[in-house]
Amino acid sequence: MSPRLPSLTLFVPWLVCACGGDDHGGASASSGAGITTAPAASGITSIDDLLPTTSTGSGTDGPGTSEGDDSDALKLDLGAQGDFGSPVGLGCEFIDVLFVVDVSASMSEEKANLDANFPNFVAVLDGYIADPSKEAVGYRLGVTNSSIVDNKDGKSTMGLDGALFDGDNLFDDDCDLGGRLWIDGPGASVTSAFSCLAPDPKSPCNFCTDLGRERPLDAIDMFIAKSEAGQVNAGFYRGDASLLVIVILTDEDDDVNNTTTTPAATKKALDKFAGGDERYVVVTIAGPQAAECDSAFGSAAAAPILHEFTSLIPNGMMGDICQGDLAQALDQALALIQLSCDELPPPVG
């Protein structure tokens, strides 16, 4: 791959706020650097919605802004761009996406909605790969759950401990993954294979039950450990040529009574694994930061730890699971993924 010229898209992963409105409604404010939310009715459905509006006039507004009242438009925080080094990205050849799914019974509606929105998710990835102006030639999808078997206060559900799900369903037909633990795209069977894989990624433990001890940060750490040569996840993440994407879907926070890690420690592990914190994307779809919420899809607990973790990631995005319909959060995630792939930097060191 050849280096690309600098572009405005380089700095979109540091999108931090929808600057109109306040914390009580309308556009949402960020809860930390590198984090954005998916506010209701924000209208974000494509990459263009994340880019600044280009000025067509000769007023005092600088480049990248529009004339008139744009108080509801999303803005880019470029104030610290000097901290991020040279604005030249190589672009990625591959996009490797790991879904970390809460398998508790309270998540049935959310997982069904993920399934309903997945055809569009695949269609956008397919379109991006098909674009001749892009470097990317393929993507990969894998699934694990957020449960860990060994807990201080007893056993978990059918925890996978960060291992990729093999598609061996306990009560439904098994998923045909062609002997692999992931789905390679583009391909005609990607959507149907994911619809089989994602709703119920559980280990074959007949005596385990779901007690709600969700530990997605531990699951990420264990996924990394199991990605070493000779381990079960080896080969999923394709390294230097790839953008790693982690999508966390849960209606609970990381379990403080059982976790063995911290947001900072998990970020450090990801930094090392991916070769720098600009080489991966984290999309967390969970409850609010400070209070529980209720929706037509059920309730969600406050998730301060997951908010803290996502806020540490330069290419981090927080979606609100209490919106019920995941379409908007997934659309925002796709825009962030594409932009991050466009400007994937080389590994650090």
ZIRAZI-V141125 format. One record per run of one state. SS is the DSSP state (alpha for helix, beta for strand, coil for the rest). FROM is the first residue (numbers start at 1). TO is the last residue. If there is no record, write none. Layout:
ss:SS from:FROM to:TO
ss:SS from:FROM to:TO
//
This chain:
ss:coil from:1 to:7
ss:alpha from:8 to:14
ss:coil from:15 to:16
ss:beta from:17 to:18
ss:coil from:19 to:21
ss:beta from:22 to:22
ss:coil from:23 to:24
ss:beta from:25 to:25
ss:coil from:26 to:36
ss:beta from:37 to:37
ss:coil from:38 to:46
ss:alpha from:47 to:50
ss:coil from:51 to:73
ss:beta from:74 to:75
ss:coil from:76 to:80
ss:alpha from:81 to:84
ss:coil from:85 to:93
ss:beta from:94 to:101
ss:coil from:102 to:104
ss:alpha from:105 to:130
ss:coil from:131 to:137
ss:beta from:138 to:145
ss:coil from:146 to:146
ss:beta from:147 to:147
ss:coil from:148 to:149
ss:beta from:150 to:151
ss:coil from:152 to:153
ss:beta from:154 to:155
ss:coil from:156 to:182
ss:beta from:183 to:185
ss:coil from:186 to:189
ss:alpha from:190 to:197
ss:coil from:198 to:213
ss:beta from:214 to:214
ss:coil from:215 to:215
ss:alpha from:216 to:225
ss:coil from:226 to:238
ss:alpha from:239 to:241
ss:beta from:242 to:249
ss:coil from:250 to:262
ss:alpha from:263 to:274
ss:coil from:275 to:279
ss:beta from:280 to:286
ss:coil from:287 to:292
ss:beta from:293 to:295
ss:coil from:296 to:297
ss:beta from:298 to:300
ss:coil from:301 to:303
ss:alpha from:304 to:311
ss:coil from:312 to:315
ss:beta from:316 to:320
ss:alpha from:321 to:323
ss:coil from:324 to:326
ss:alpha from:327 to:342
ss:coil from:343 to:349
//
